[in-house]
Amino acid sequence: MEALAERTLARHLDTVRVKKPQVATKRLARILDSTLTLANQVGFHSMSLRDLSEHAGLSMGALYAYFDSKETLLLMILGTVSEVVEETLGDAPKELTPVERLRWLLASHVALTEALLPWFIFAYMQAKSFPPRARAMAIAAERMTEGLLAEILAEGKALGTFEIDDVEMCAALIKPMLQDWYVKRSKYRRRHITAEAFTYSLSTFVEHAIRFQHVGIIVE
């Protein structure tokens, strides 16, 4: 959380009024942690800054040193999450084949949601109550992931590795399967399914669906 707080501070140095880096980072980490905890319990829309102040153990004045409104705080959180997702998932090794890149992207997405679970749950579950600008940011982040999937699928289709009728639709169908891992964790926990097992099953399912061709054999 402190690493994410440090990243958030770096993006908002012009508005944050706490100038000592160590103090600013530790306090912002508390604010972010409390925000995610409260929002995932009662909803971001229902959470007040007074609730946040009490949960984080900071005065209202301390909160306002970081942001001027709840919406600004929301945009700070979404901006950081979007930045991390784009940097991580957009950095696939260039030498990989389309099928290797697809496997890499699916595995990286699952690993990223494991590392940032409260953030992903927050962005997914609370998006419907976000104000317009924040909702647009959440939608853009989702489309970015779909775009990365579509790019790989299109390259594989062009090379004859994948057999896909509609690349964009295929990417749109894969995205909610990835989301299922962090939105419905209890379903997989009851079945004792690990992140690695989920990733393997998802990759296998997708490769069958797009008829991944290997050494002249079409996987049915």
C-alpha positions as a Markdown table, in Angstrom:
| # | Residue | x | y | z |
|---|---|---|---|---|
| 1 | Met | 0.0 | 0.0 | 0.0 |
| 2 | Glu | 2.9 | 2.4 | 0.8 |
| 3 | Ala | 4.4 | 1.7 | -2.7 |
| 4 | Leu | 1.1 | 2.6 | -4.3 |
| 5 | Ala | 0.7 | 5.7 | -2.0 |
| 6 | Glu | 4.2 | 6.8 | -3.1 |
| 7 | Arg | 3.2 | 6.4 | -6.7 |
| 8 | Thr | 0.0 | 8.3 | -6.1 |
| 9 | Leu | 1.9 | 11.2 | -4.4 |
| 10 | Ala | 4.3 | 11.4 | -7.4 |
| 11 | Arg | 1.3 | 12.0 | -9.7 |
| 12 | His | -0.2 | 14.7 | -7.4 |
| 13 | Leu | 2.8 | 16.7 | -6.1 |
| 14 | Asp | 1.2 | 19.9 | -7.3 |
| 15 | Thr | -1.9 | 19.6 | -5.1 |
| 16 | Val | -0.8 | 17.6 | -2.0 |
| 17 | Arg | 0.1 | 20.0 | 0.7 |
| 18 | Val | 2.2 | 17.6 | 2.9 |
| 19 | Lys | 5.8 | 18.2 | 2.0 |
| 20 | Lys | 7.7 | 15.6 | 4.1 |
| 21 | Pro | 7.8 | 12.6 | 1.8 |
| 22 | Gln | 7.9 | 9.9 | 4.5 |
| 23 | Val | 5.0 | 11.4 | 6.5 |
| 24 | Ala | 3.0 | 12.1 | 3.3 |
| 25 | Thr | 3.4 | 8.5 | 2.1 |
| 26 | Lys | 2.6 | 6.8 | 5.4 |
| 27 | Arg | -0.5 | 8.9 | 5.9 |
| 28 | Leu | -1.7 | 8.6 | 2.3 |
| 29 | Ala | -1.3 | 4.8 | 2.6 |
| 30 | Arg | -3.6 | 4.9 | 5.7 |
| 31 | Ile | -6.1 | 7.0 | 3.8 |
| 32 | Leu | -6.1 | 4.6 | 0.7 |
| 33 | Asp | -6.3 | 1.5 | 2.9 |
| 34 | Ser | -9.3 | 3.0 | 4.8 |
| 35 | Thr | -11.0 | 4.1 | 1.6 |
| 36 | Leu | -10.8 | 0.7 | 0.1 |
| 37 | Thr | -11.9 | -1.0 | 3.3 |
| 38 | Leu | -14.9 | 1.3 | 3.9 |
| 39 | Ala | -16.0 | 1.4 | 0.2 |
| 40 | Asn | -15.9 | -2.4 | -0.1 |
| 41 | Gln | -18.0 | -2.6 | 3.1 |
| 42 | Val | -20.6 | 0.1 | 2.7 |
| 43 | Gly | -20.0 | 1.5 | -0.8 |
| 44 | Phe | -18.0 | 4.5 | -1.9 |
| 45 | His | -21.1 | 6.5 | -2.5 |
| 46 | Ser | -22.3 | 5.9 | 1.1 |
| 47 | Met | -18.9 | 6.6 | 2.7 |
| 48 | Ser | -18.4 | 10.1 | 4.0 |
| 49 | Leu | -15.1 | 11.9 | 4.6 |
| 50 | Arg | -16.0 | 11.9 | 8.3 |
| 51 | Asp | -16.2 | 8.1 | 8.2 |
| 52 | Leu | -12.9 | 8.1 | 6.4 |
| 53 | Ser | -11.3 | 10.4 | 8.9 |
| 54 | Glu | -12.4 | 8.2 | 11.9 |
| 55 | His | -11.3 | 5.0 | 10.2 |
| 56 | Ala | -7.9 | 6.3 | 9.2 |
| 57 | Gly | -7.3 | 8.0 | 12.5 |
| 58 | Leu | -6.6 | 11.3 | 10.9 |
| 59 | Ser | -8.3 | 14.7 | 11.3 |
| 60 | Met | -10.5 | 16.2 | 8.5 |
| 61 | Gly | -7.8 | 18.8 | 8.1 |
| 62 | Ala | -5.2 | 16.1 | 7.4 |
| 63 | Leu | -7.5 | 14.6 | 4.8 |
| 64 | Tyr | -7.9 | 17.9 | 3.0 |
| 65 | Ala | -4.1 | 18.3 | 2.8 |
| 66 | Tyr | -4.3 | 15.5 | 0.2 |
| 67 | Phe | -7.5 | 16.2 | -1.7 |
| 68 | Asp | -10.3 | 18.7 | -1.8 |
| 69 | Ser | -13.2 | 16.3 | -2.2 |
| 70 | Lys | -14.2 | 12.7 | -2.2 |
| 71 | Glu | -14.4 | 12.7 | -6.0 |
| 72 | Thr | -10.8 | 14.0 | -6.2 |
| 73 | Leu | -9.7 | 11.1 | -3.9 |
| 74 | Leu | -11.6 | 8.7 | -6.2 |
| 75 | Leu | -9.8 | 10.0 | -9.3 |
| 76 | Met | -6.5 | 9.7 | -7.5 |
| 77 | Ile | -7.2 | 6.0 | -6.8 |
| 78 | Leu | -8.4 | 5.2 | -10.3 |
| 79 | Gly | -5.5 | 7.0 | -11.9 |
| 80 | Thr | -3.0 | 5.0 | -9.9 |
| 81 | Val | -4.7 | 1.7 | -10.6 |
| 82 | Ser | -5.0 | 2.5 | -14.3 |
| 83 | Glu | -1.3 | 3.5 | -14.5 |
| 84 | Val | -0.1 | 0.3 | -12.8 |
| 85 | Val | -2.3 | -1.9 | -15.0 |
| 86 | Glu | -1.2 | -0.3 | -18.2 |
| 87 | Glu | 2.5 | -0.4 | -17.3 |
| 88 | Thr | 2.3 | -4.1 | -16.2 |
| 89 | Leu | 0.1 | -5.6 | -18.9 |
| 90 | Gly | 1.5 | -3.4 | -21.7 |
| 91 | Asp | 5.0 | -4.7 | -21.1 |
| 92 | Ala | 4.8 | -8.2 | -22.7 |
| 93 | Pro | 8.2 | -9.4 | -24.0 |
| 94 | Lys | 8.4 | -8.6 | -27.7 |
| 95 | Glu | 10.0 | -11.9 | -28.7 |
| 96 | Leu | 7.0 | -14.0 | -27.7 |
| 97 | Thr | 4.7 | -15.6 | -30.2 |
| 98 | Pro | 1.0 | -14.7 | -30.1 |
| 99 | Val | 0.0 | -17.7 | -28.1 |
| 100 | Glu | 2.9 | -17.2 | -25.7 |
| 101 | Arg | 1.9 | -13.5 | -25.3 |
| 102 | Leu | -1.7 | -14.5 | -24.7 |
| 103 | Arg | -0.7 | -16.9 | -22.0 |
| 104 | Trp | 1.6 | -14.2 | -20.5 |
| 105 | Leu | -1.2 | -11.6 | -20.5 |
| 106 | Leu | -3.7 | -13.9 | -18.9 |
| 107 | Ala | -1.2 | -15.0 | -16.2 |
| 108 | Ser | 0.0 | -11.4 | -15.6 |
| 109 | His | -3.6 | -10.2 | -15.2 |
| 110 | Val | -4.4 | -12.8 | -12.6 |
| 111 | Ala | -1.2 | -12.1 | -10.8 |
| 112 | Leu | -1.8 | -8.4 | -10.8 |
| 113 | Thr | -5.3 | -8.8 | -9.4 |
| 114 | Glu | -3.9 | -11.0 | -6.7 |
| 115 | Ala | -1.4 | -8.3 | -5.8 |
| 116 | Leu | -3.9 | -5.5 | -5.9 |
| 117 | Leu | -7.1 | -7.3 | -5.0 |
| 118 | Pro | -8.8 | -4.6 | -2.9 |
| 119 | Trp | -8.2 | -2.0 | -5.7 |
| 120 | Phe | -9.6 | -4.3 | -8.4 |
| 121 | Ile | -12.7 | -5.2 | -6.3 |
| 122 | Phe | -13.2 | -1.5 | -5.5 |
| 123 | Ala | -13.0 | -0.4 | -9.2 |
| 124 | Tyr | -15.3 | -3.2 | -10.4 |
| 125 | Met | -17.9 | -3.2 | -7.6 |
| 126 | Gln | -18.3 | 0.5 | -7.1 |
| 127 | Ala | -18.1 | 1.8 | -10.7 |
| 128 | Lys | -21.9 | 2.0 | -11.1 |
| 129 | Ser | -22.0 | 4.7 | -8.4 |
| 130 | Phe | -19.0 | 6.7 | -9.7 |
| 131 | Pro | -19.5 | 10.3 | -11.0 |
| 132 | Pro | -19.2 | 10.6 | -14.8 |
| 133 | Arg | -15.5 | 11.4 | -15.0 |
| 134 | Ala | -14.5 | 8.5 | -12.7 |
| 135 | Arg | -16.8 | 6.1 | -14.5 |
| 136 | Ala | -15.2 | 7.0 | -17.8 |
| 137 | Met | -11.8 | 6.3 | -16.3 |
| 138 | Ala | -12.9 | 2.8 | -15.1 |
| 139 | Ile | -14.4 | 2.0 | -18.5 |
| 140 | Ala | -11.3 | 3.2 | -20.3 |
| 141 | Ala | -9.1 | 0.9 | -18.1 |
| 142 | Glu | -11.4 | -2.1 | -19.0 |
| 143 | Arg | -11.2 | -1.2 | -22.7 |
| 144 | Met | -7.4 | -0.9 | -22.4 |
| 145 | Thr | -7.2 | -4.6 | -21.3 |
| 146 | Glu | -9.6 | -5.7 | -24.0 |
| 147 | Gly | -7.5 | -3.8 | -26.5 |
| 148 | Leu | -4.3 | -5.6 | -25.5 |
| 149 | Leu | -6.2 | -8.9 | -25.8 |
| 150 | Ala | -7.6 | -8.0 | -29.2 |
| 151 | Glu | -4.1 | -6.9 | -30.4 |
| 152 | Ile | -2.7 | -10.4 | -29.6 |
| 153 | Leu | -5.7 | -12.2 | -31.0 |
| 154 | Ala | -5.6 | -10.2 | -34.3 |
| 155 | Glu | -1.9 | -11.0 | -34.7 |
| 156 | Gly | -2.5 | -14.7 | -34.1 |
| 157 | Lys | -5.3 | -14.6 | -36.6 |
| 158 | Ala | -3.2 | -12.9 | -39.2 |
| 159 | Leu | -0.5 | -15.6 | -38.8 |
| 160 | Gly | -3.0 | -18.4 | -39.0 |
| 161 | Thr | -2.3 | -19.4 | -35.4 |
| 162 | Phe | -5.8 | -18.6 | -34.2 |
| 163 | Glu | -9.1 | -19.1 | -35.9 |
| 164 | Ile | -11.4 | -16.3 | -34.8 |
| 165 | Asp | -14.5 | -14.8 | -36.5 |
| 166 | Asp | -14.7 | -11.6 | -34.5 |
| 167 | Val | -11.5 | -10.5 | -32.7 |
| 168 | Glu | -13.1 | -7.7 | -30.7 |
| 169 | Met | -16.0 | -9.9 | -29.5 |
| 170 | Cys | -13.5 | -12.6 | -28.5 |
| 171 | Ala | -11.5 | -10.1 | -26.4 |
| 172 | Ala | -14.8 | -8.8 | -24.9 |
| 173 | Leu | -15.7 | -12.4 | -23.8 |
| 174 | Ile | -12.3 | -13.2 | -22.3 |
| 175 | Lys | -12.3 | -10.0 | -20.1 |
| 176 | Pro | -15.2 | -11.0 | -17.8 |
| 177 | Met | -13.6 | -14.5 | -17.4 |
| 178 | Leu | -10.6 | -12.8 | -16.0 |
| 179 | Gln | -12.7 | -10.6 | -13.8 |
| 180 | Asp | -14.5 | -13.7 | -12.4 |
| 181 | Trp | -11.3 | -14.6 | -10.5 |
| 182 | Tyr | -11.4 | -11.6 | -8.2 |
| 183 | Val | -15.1 | -10.8 | -8.2 |
| 184 | Lys | -16.3 | -14.4 | -7.3 |
| 185 | Arg | -13.3 | -15.6 | -5.2 |
| 186 | Ser | -15.5 | -17.6 | -2.8 |
| 187 | Lys | -16.6 | -19.8 | -5.7 |
| 188 | Tyr | -13.0 | -20.8 | -6.4 |
| 189 | Arg | -12.0 | -20.9 | -2.7 |
| 190 | Arg | -14.7 | -23.5 | -2.0 |
| 191 | Arg | -13.2 | -25.7 | -4.8 |
| 192 | His | -9.6 | -25.1 | -3.5 |
| 193 | Ile | -8.5 | -23.6 | -6.8 |
| 194 | Thr | -5.3 | -21.6 | -6.8 |
| 195 | Ala | -4.5 | -18.6 | -8.9 |
| 196 | Glu | -2.1 | -20.8 | -10.9 |
| 197 | Ala | -4.8 | -23.5 | -11.5 |
| 198 | Phe | -7.3 | -20.8 | -12.6 |
| 199 | Thr | -4.8 | -19.3 | -15.0 |
| 200 | Tyr | -4.0 | -22.7 | -16.5 |
| 201 | Ser | -7.6 | -23.6 | -16.9 |
| 202 | Leu | -8.5 | -20.3 | -18.4 |
| 203 | Ser | -5.6 | -20.4 | -20.9 |
| 204 | Thr | -6.6 | -23.9 | -21.9 |
| 205 | Phe | -10.2 | -23.0 | -22.4 |
| 206 | Val | -9.4 | -19.9 | -24.4 |
| 207 | Glu | -6.9 | -21.8 | -26.6 |
| 208 | His | -9.5 | -24.4 | -27.4 |
| 209 | Ala | -12.1 | -21.8 | -28.1 |
| 210 | Ile | -9.9 | -19.9 | -30.6 |
| 211 | Arg | -8.7 | -23.2 | -32.1 |
| 212 | Phe | -5.0 | -22.7 | -31.4 |
| 213 | Gln | -3.1 | -24.6 | -34.1 |
| 214 | His | 0.1 | -26.4 | -33.1 |
| 215 | Val | 2.3 | -28.4 | -35.4 |
| 216 | Gly | -0.5 | -28.8 | -37.9 |
| 217 | Ile | -3.0 | -30.0 | -35.3 |
| 218 | Ile | -6.2 | -28.1 | -34.6 |
| 219 | Val | -7.1 | -28.4 | -30.9 |
| 220 | Glu | -10.8 | -29.1 | -30.8 |
